Amino acid sequence: MLQVARLAPTLLEEAGEYVAAFVRGQFNEDGGARDRAGKSDLYYTVFALESLIALRQDPPPEKVRPYLEGFGVGEGLDFVHLTCLARCWAALPKGSLDPARAGRLSARVETFRAKDGGYCSTPGSAAGTVYHGFLALGALQDLDGTPPDTLAPSIVSHQSADGSFAGTTPTTAGAVTALRNLGAPVPSGAGEWLLKRAAPEGGFRATPDAPIPDLLSTATALHALAGMKVPFGHLKEKCLDFVDTLWTGKAFCGSWADEAQDCEYTYYALLSLGHLSLA
């Protein structure tokens, strides 16, 4: 994802400096990036760090490292924030995370394994979810761990008869991307379902009946379709127009119904622009 997002500056041109300034300004004094309430949060710190990398800017490791060290090896963190901690460490310069801590973080990830071999938010649950499986895969990759052979079958088990996973664009895109990274075949129907979520006005919708497109669905759909080598060049101009409508002059909002700008949706804009620059 980062490799593609790093192509976004070719389309942003001089606006890239405004985006970089916005992202740098999202870090609080404690080293974490702020959520929509202004409080430091590991989830938003991931997007701030990766947005800077995508913009070919150096993250501030001397500022972020103490913030991450305060979480130890993730004791007390829920699964989402545990995987965010791993991702934040991976975004810092190589060698920032010592192997011993990486190993203990990997062990923490494994405590969220479901009985079907996937991953879930509650340890010991009967079945994993696509979302938690996607996060676990990323975290294990970040920590130089090895995902279990049972992860791909757990993800595949969630495909619906219409070809989607859980009936949403982000979940379907996450399943496709995770399966590709695991070297597992992507079930038929997923690509076609995603392509049908393209909105006539540009962008992608989260579900068949969603009233408007959004940046999360657009970025994840484009990433999944590109990975499957499904052509979407015919959607390029309208998608570019859609992303442009969410530009505030210094960052991006998530949809036409969302007036708040933050690091998360700014990153999804960068990922979208990166793929569209190649279309």
Sequence and secondary structure as in RCSB ss.txt:
>XXXX:A:sequence
MLQVARLAPTLLEEAGEYVAAFVRGQFNEDGGARDRAGKSDLYYTVFALESLIALRQDPPPEKVRPYLEGFGVGE
GLDFVHLTCLARCWAALPKGSLDPARAGRLSARVETFRAKDGGYCSTPGSAAGTVYHGFLALGALQDLDGTPPDT
LAPSIVSHQSADGSFAGTTPTTAGAVTALRNLGAPVPSGAGEWLLKRAAPEGGFRATPDAPIPDLLSTATALHAL
AGMKVPFGHLKEKCLDFVDTLWTGKAFCGSWADEAQDCEYTYYALLSLGHLSLA
>XXXX:A:secstr
 HHHHTTTHHHHTTHHHHHHHHHHTTB TTS BB TTS B HHHHHHHHHHHHHTT    HHHHHHHHHTTTT T
T  HHHHHHHHHHHHHS TTSS HHHHHHHHHHHHTTB TTSSB SSTT SS  HHHHHHHHHHHHHTT    TT
HHHHHHTTB TTS BTT HHHHHHHHHHHHHTT    TTHHHHHHTTB TTSSB SSTT SS BHHHHHHHHHHH
HHTT   GGGHHHHHHHHHHTB SSSBEEETTEEEE HHHHHHHHHHHHHHHH 
